[in-house]
Amino acid sequence: IEGHGVMPRLNRYAKITGHAIGFITPDAERTFSVHLGAALELRPEDIVEEDIARSKVLHLEGYQLEGPTYSAVLRAVDLAGKYHTIVSLDLSDGSVVRRNKALLADFITKNVDIVFANENEARNFTGLEEQDAVAMIGEMCGVAIVKVGALGSYIHCNGATSKIPACRANAIDTTGAGDTYSAGFLYGYCQKWNLAKAGSFGSEIASNLVEKKGVMFDREEMKKIR
């Protein structure tokens, strides 16, 4: 993590490190078998106030709204409000959404500025197809994005929905594509790009990622895209 310029804030607990085993099918799609391990031990006291105060965005995952990590999320969101830090949420997984629809709706409406979902998560959350789903989610927060893989993405803001085309790619492994899109979008958002440009940048770096096996990419290569 440090080798990639990230400052880790990791505490130790008497649990084994979590594992996520990725299975890639011939169509380049992936599924996970996950054991969360010590990740379930994230607690409110693990949240570093200074980090949130200095951050433009606090990015959360739907997984964190289930179980004991929820109290840590509430602490982080409370600090984000204190320091006017943008709160971004990825819905994470269709099954997480199905189990927590009411909680998610309430949490998003009260706390979240930007929501990311793929088409499956959006459908499970709203009961609607992509374009209608992104509009419904967008009414709960400031910006909603629904990613539809090779078909691109939809962005809803201020009552209007835009379609962002996908970039052509020879997909080998789609692991991390959604998170990479989100990272690209948030980078652009923090640079005050318009939403279409931020979404297009997310699409482009995600398309670059899926052409390789695994989730590593060359940062210098990403700079050329920017």
Secondary structure by P-SEA (a helix, b strand, c coil): ccccccccccccccccbbbbbbbbccccccccccccccccccccccccaaaaaaccccccccccccccaaaaaaaaaaaaaaabbbbbbbcccaaaaaacaaaaaaaaaccccbbbbcaaaaaaaccccaaaaaaaaaaaccbbbbbccccccccccccbbbbbbbcccccccccaaaaaaaaaaaaaaaacccaaaaaaaaaaaaaaaaacccccccaaaaaaac
